[in-house]
Amino acid sequence: MKIERRPLVLVEADVEGRRIKILLQNAETIKLVSKEGTPVSITSLSEGDEVLVHTEDIGRHFGMRIEETIIER
């Protein structure tokens, strides 16, 4: 068994008036893609930075498409 503690970062984005969120490991090896198409490390992101986002009407869990219902209160 291996147990690790890793720092996480919450990334929030506004996509056409809809707020989306993703929780990612806070490590320089985790990258998003800038609107210019270049990789951007999570550790260098700042509020207001723009990155590319792909949205779907179905959820994903570990990359697999799943049907889900989420109610946040």
Secondary structure as UniProt FT lines:
FT   STRAND          8..15
FT   TURN            16..17
FT   STRAND          18..25
FT   TURN            28..29
FT   STRAND          31..34
FT   TURN            35..36
FT   STRAND          39..41
FT   HELIX           42..44
FT   TURN            47..48
FT   STRAND          59..61
FT   TURN            62..63
FT   STRAND          64..66
//
